[in-house]
């Protein structure tokens, strides 16, 4: 391992603001004797992409002092290569009040070191972290420095393709079959495979690098034509779900039912819709699931149609006036039987979220009361407070409709998603886009709601682990934005002002 030494110094400088600070954090006005001290939770780090979402390091600092003025203290945190005296530092906290720590996850720290300091994967660096504290109306500066070393990794590919005579597009690297990225190193694809061979490539149009069969059914990374080129083999033509993990070099192939559901559009119809057809939305993580959020103002019946205006080929209850908690579903080709679900008057004037699974022979209707989350937060390096979940940027709840939150402010170039609970292990309730790196279109966009700690949420997805879902919007232009989020309808508008 090649080790490159870099210092990370933390300097505390007094920030100048007008007047005294009214922050609740400054109930002790005389901080004249507090010394600014920064500490690192670890001094020697070896980053591993397997742990990409876990905390990499925690840099924490004391309040420092305000010289008895009672004024607020602002903090700036810089990283620099050891020995450079911060001549070309990288700022990770910029003039922030009431911020006393920086805790990047493994992926974020790895990207900073590789992109900002030019460290190659597998190499190490020694960094200085310097915190600077600034007090309003003061020119005196305090600084504190700590040092730690980091060994980086080269991230695995963010794209993966299947090629071979067993795949839909054969051996053409230019027309290779794209897999869906679930999270770092994890890809999935469902479709028809023929009898034959296949392997995986990372880049459309290029046969190398590739992931091949190591002879025991696991993956091996191939970078040269001189290396063995063993393939994976399909003995029986069928629809398969192919799951690949580039981090642990595993591949799993499971025979499943047809690649696509019987219908790609469904509607709820009943008393609430005045027997009109209200379209549901198809879950991009599982195309057999159709969802809709409804505030039911009326009691009465409802069922699900497959074609607007048609009363044939409908998904219905299995008994007359079935309770909304009855998940049993029957697909009826003709008109009869015509059993429906039924909401009583006591069950109306309430919001519900409905999930209809139309897997043949496994149909189910899951309907639950929906209580709006009282808070919503912006999280990500595109947002004002970055990936600091504990200090995530709050949105404002609409006074007339608790399902709606709004926010106006400046976004940076980067990633973002929405947290409904700021659960500190990152396994809480999230609103995410329906695709990775979704652009902010300025119009209504679909959101996916995932509560990683909720068994009921996981039970809706039969072939997917919700804990691994981590989709984010990609903000490509910095500036002022207005965001309007509706958690009942699973919709958001991210509009540049």
N, C-alpha and C positions, 0 to 999 in steps of 0.2 A: 504494500500500500504506500502510495506517495502522499506525504503529509506536508501541506503548505500552511505556514503559520500566519494567522490573522488575528488582530486584536479587536475586541468589542468593548468599547468604553462607554460608560453611561455618565453624562454630564448633567448636573442640575443647575439650571439657569433661571433667574427670576424673570417671570413674564410681566410685561408692563400692561396694565389695564387701567381704565379710568375709574377711580373711586374704589370704595371698599367692596369686598366680595360678600355676596349674600348667600353663598352656598351653605346648605345644611352641614356640610362636612367641616365647616370652620367654626364650630361652636366654641372651640378653644381658640380665642383670638390671638393670644400671645404664644407663637410657636418659635420664640427666639432662641431656644436651646436645643431644638431637635436637629440631629445631624442627618443629612441625606446619605443613605446607604442603599446600594443595590446588591442583590444576591441572585445567583443562578441556582435553580433547583438541581441541576446536574452540571458537571464540569467536563465530562467526556461523553459525547453522543455518537452513536452509530445508527444512522437512520435506515429503516427497512420499510419498503413500500407496502409490505403486508400489513403494517400498522399505520397506513397513511392517514387515517382519520383520528388517530389518538394524539394526545398532547405530546409534543416533542420536548419542550422545555418551558419552564416558568421563570421569567425574569420579574422579580418583585423589588419594589423600593419603598423606603419610608417616606413620610411626608416632607422631610426637610423642614426649614424654618422660614418664617415670614418676617423675622426681625421685630416681632411684636407689633406689627402694623395692623394686623387683623385682615389684611388683604389676601385675595386668593392666590394660590400657587398653581402655575401651569407647568406641564412636564413635556419634555422632548426626549425621545429615546432613539439613539443612533447605533448602528452596527458598522464596524470597520475592521479591516485586516490588522492583526496585531503588528505593531511597529510602524504603522502609517500615520499615527497621530491624528486620525480622523480627517486626513486630507481629502479623501474621496469616500465619505461615509454614506450609508443608506439609512434614511429616516423611516422608522416604523411606527412611532407615535409622535405626532406633530402638534405641540402647544395645546395639550389637552388638560382640562381640569378634572380633578377627582378620579384620575386614572393612575393606578399604582401597580399595574402588572401588565405583562405582555406574554400571552401563552399561545404561540402558533402550534398548529398540528404538524405532524411529520411531513405531509405533502407540502404545506405552505413554506416551512423552513427549508426544505430541500430545494424548492423552486427559487427562493430568494438567494440561496448560496450559489446555486448553479447559474442563475441568470444575472445576478448583481455582482458576483465576485468571480465568475468564470471558472468555478471548480468542477472538474469532470466527475462523473459517477465513479465511486470507489476511492476517490481521493479525499484527503482530509484538509481541514483548515482550522486555524486558531483565530477566534474572533474576540474583539473587545466590544463590550456593550456599555455605552455611556448615557447616563440620564442627566438632563439639564433641567433645573427648576428655576422658574422666573416668577417674580412677585410684582404685582402692579405698583408702578411708581418707584421701583428700585432698579438700580443698575448692577448691583452686586450679584455674583453668580456662584452657585454651588454645583459641584459635579461629583459623581461617583462612578467608578468603573469596575466591571468584573470581566473575567475572561473564561471562555470555554472553547473546546474543540469539537468539531463536527466532521463525521465521515458521511459523504453523500451516497446516493444511489442513482443509477440511470433508470428513469421510469420505463415501464414496459409500454408497448404501443397502445395508442388510444383508438386504433382501428384494427379490425381483423376480418379476413375474408376466407371463404371456402372455395377451393378449386379441385377439380377432378371429374372423372367420368361418372361418378356417383352423384354429383351436384347438378343443380338445374342448368348451369351455364358451362359445364364441361371444364376443359383445361385452359380456357382463355383467361389469362391474368388481367387483361383489360376489361373483362366482363365478369369478374369474379363475384361470387355471392356474398354480399355484405352481411355481417352479423351485427347485432344490437349490443352496444356497450351498456352494461348495467351499472358498473362502478369500476374503480381502478383494477385493470387486469381481468375483469369478469365480463364475458360475452355470452349471448344466447341467440339462438336461431331456431325457428320451427318451420319445417317444410318437408317436401317430398324428396327422398333420396332413392336413387336407383341402385341396383346391384353394381358394384364397382369400387373404385378407390378414390380417396380424397386426402388433402392435407390443408393446412392453413397458411396464408400469407398475410403480412402486415400492411402492405401497400398495394393498392390497385395498380396494375400494370407491371409490377415487379415480382419475379419468382423468388427473389431473396430480399430480406431474410424470410424464413418460413419456420413453422412449427410442424414437426413430423412425429411419427410414431417411434418411440425409443425401443420398440420391440416387445414391450410389456404393457402396451396400451396407454402409456403416459406420454406427455409431450417432451420433445427435445428441441432446443433452439438451433436452427441451421443457418449458417451465414455464408457458406461456400459450396460450390458445386463439387468440391473434393470430398465433402462429408456425406455419410449415408443418407439416402433419400427414401426411407421406408414410409409407406402410406398407411392410412387407416382404411379398413375394408368393410363394406356393407354386403351382407349375405342375403338380405331379404328387402325387396323394394317395399317401402312403407312411408308413412309420415313420421318424422322423428323430431324430437326436441334435443338440440345439441347445446350443451353447456360447457364452456371452456373457462378455465382459470389459469392465466399466464403466470400468476404469482406462485402457485403450488404445482404448476405443470400438470394439471389434471384435465381430462375430457370425459364427459358423460353423454351417452346417446340413449335416449329413451323413446320407445315407440308410443305415439299418442294418437288421438283421433285426428280427423281432418285438419288441415292447416288453418282453415278459416271457419268461422261460425256460419250457421245456415243463413243468417241475415246480418247485414251491416248497418241497418237502421231499425230502431224500435221506437214505439210511442206509448205513452201512458194515456188512457182514455177512460172517462168516467164522469161522475157528477161534478167533481172539482173542475174539470175542463169543459163543463157543459157538453160533454160527449164529443168534444173536438179532440183532435190528435195532437198531443204535445210531445215534441221529439226529445228523446233521451240522448245522452252522449256515450260514445264507445270508449272504454278504458284503453288507453294506448299500451299499458303494461300487460293487459290480458284482454284480447279482443272479444272474448266470450262474455265479458261483463259489460252491462249497460247501466248507466247511472243517471239519477236526476235528484235535485233537491226541490221540495215543494212545501210551501206553507198552505196547509189545508184549511180553507175557510168554511168548507161545506162537509157535512157527513155524507155517507152514501157509498156507492159502489165504484170499483175501478178494475181494470184489466189492462193487458198490453197488446198492442197491434204491431204487425210487421210491415204494413203498407198503409200509407195515409188514406183514410176513407174506406178501407176494406175491413169487413167484419168476419172474414175468414182468416185462417192461418194465424191464430192468436194464442198467446200464452195466458192461461187462466188458472184460477184457484182449483183445487181438487174437491172442494165442497162448497155448498151455497153459503153466502155471507161469511166467508172465512175471515178470521181475525187477521189484522195486519202482521201479527207475530207468527202466523202460519206460513212457513217457508215453502210448503209443497206446491209444485207447479205442474200443470199438464198442458202440453201443446195440442191444440185442437185444430185439425185441418179444415173442417167444415164450420157449421154454426153451433152445433150442439155436441156435448153439453155446454152450457153457458154460465158456469160458476164464476163468481167474482169475489174479490176481497171487499170487506165492508168496514167503514169507519163510523163509529157511533158519534153522537153529538158531543159526548164528553171527550172524545179523542180529537176533536177539531179545534181550530184556532191555535194550531201548533205546527211547528216545522218538523219535517221528516226528511231523511235521506234514504233513497231506495237504490238497491243494487240487484239487478236481475241477471242471473247466470243461465245462459242458454245452451250449455253443454248437453248434447243429446244423451238422454237417459239419466242425467245428473242435474236437471233443471232445478233452480231454487230461487226464491224471492226473499231478499233480506231487507227489511224495512225497520229503521230505528228512529226514535225521537232524536232531534238534533238541538242541542243547547249551544248557542253561539259562544265562542271563546271570548272572554271579556277583554283580552289584550292581544295585540299582534305586533310583531317586531321584524325589522329588516336586518338580515344577517349576510355578510359577505364582504369581500374586499372592494366591491363597488359602493358600499354603503358608508356613511360617515364614521361608524365605529368598527368597521372591518369585521374580522372573524371573532371578535371578543363577544362571545355569546352572553356573558353576564352583563355586558354593557351595551347590548343590542339596541338599535334605534327604534323607539316606539312609534306606532301609528296612532291616529286619533279615531275613536269609535264614533260612528254617526249617532246623534242623539235620537233620531226618529227610527232608525233601523239598526239594531245591534249586530246584524250580520255584516254590515259595511264598515270598512276602515279606510281612511285616507291619509295621505302624507305628501307634503311638498318640500323639496329640498334638493341639495346637490348630490349627484351620483358620480362616482369615478368610473373609469374604464375597469371592468372586472366582472366578478360573478356575484350573484345574489339569490336568496330564497327567503321564505317567510317562516318564522317560528311563532307558534301560538302559545308556547309555555316556557321557553328558555330553559328546558331541562338540561342540566349541566353535563350530563353524559352524552349529549347529542342524540339520544334515542327517544326523543319526545315527539310532539305533534308538529308536522311540517306541511306547508303548502309549497309545491314545486311545479315547475312547468311540465308539459307533457312530452317534451323532448330535451335532450341534453343540449346545453348552450343555446337555448331558445333566445331569439332576438326580441327586443322590446319594440313591438310594432306600433304602439300608440292606439291600438284598437283592442276590442275584447279578445282575451286569450284564455284558453282552458287551463285550469290548474288541477293538479292531482293532490289529494290529501292523503298523507301517510302518517299514522301514529305508530311509531316503532315499538312503543311499550304496550300497545293495546292488542290483546289476543284476538278480539273481535275483528279488528282491521286485518290482521294476518290471516284469519280464517276465510276471509273473502277471496284471498288469492291462493288458489290450490297449488300452483306450480311456480311460485315466486316467493322469495324471502324478502319481506318488507324492510328488514334491517339493512339490506344491501342497497336499497334505492337511494340515490343521491343525485338528483337532477337539479340544475341551476340555470337561471337566466344569465345571458352574457351581455353586459352593457358595453357597447363598442364606441360610444361617444359620451364624453364627460359633459356635464351641464346640469341645469335645473330640470327636475322632473316632477310630475304629479302622478301619484299612484292611487288607484281606487280598487279595493279588494272586496269581493263579496264571497264570504265563506259558505253560505248556503248554496249558492249557484256554482261554486267552484270556478269563479271567473275573476280576472284581474285586467286592469288597463294600466300600462306603464307608458306614460306619454311625456315626451320632451316638450318643455315649455318654450 
